[in-house]
Amino acid sequence: MRNEETGRETRRLLARLKRLAEAEASEEARDEAQRVLLARHLQRLRGRVRGGA
């Protein structure tokens, strides 16, 4: 009986770790996408300033 509880607890903890890792990866991907979008936006603004628009 105790062995079954330990197995369930282990699976539950592993699932939690997997969810946390996926959430962290998702946050990192979102942050990288935001950096790329910001860089593009700044590049456009710089082009407007140089272009006199």
C-alpha positions in Angstrom: 0.0 0.0 0.0 2.7 2.5 1.0 4.6 1.6 -2.2 1.5 2.6 -4.3 1.3 5.9 -2.5 4.9 6.6 -3.1 4.5 5.8 -6.7 1.5 8.2 -7.1 3.4 10.9 -5.2 6.4 10.4 -7.5 4.3 10.6 -10.6 2.5 13.7 -9.3 5.8 15.5 -8.5 7.3 14.6 -11.9 4.2 15.9 -13.6 4.4 19.1 -11.6 8.1 19.5 -12.5 7.3 19.0 -16.2 4.5 21.7 -16.0 6.9 24.1 -14.4 9.6 23.4 -17.0 7.1 23.9 -19.8 5.9 27.2 -18.2 9.4 28.4 -17.9 10.2 27.6 -21.5 7.1 29.3 -22.5 8.0 32.4 -20.6 11.5 32.4 -22.1 10.0 32.1 -25.6 7.6 34.9 -24.9 10.4 37.1 -23.6 12.6 36.4 -26.7 9.6 37.2 -29.0 9.1 40.5 -27.2 12.8 41.4 -27.6 12.6 40.7 -31.3 9.5 42.8 -31.7 11.0 45.6 -29.7 14.2 45.5 -31.8 12.1 45.7 -35.1 10.1 48.6 -33.7 13.2 50.5 -32.7 14.7 49.9 -36.1 11.6 51.3 -37.8 11.7 54.3 -35.5 15.4 54.9 -36.3 14.6 54.7 -40.0 11.9 57.3 -39.7 14.2 59.7 -37.8 17.0 59.3 -40.4 14.5 59.5 -43.2 12.9 62.7 -42.0 9.4 61.3 -41.9 
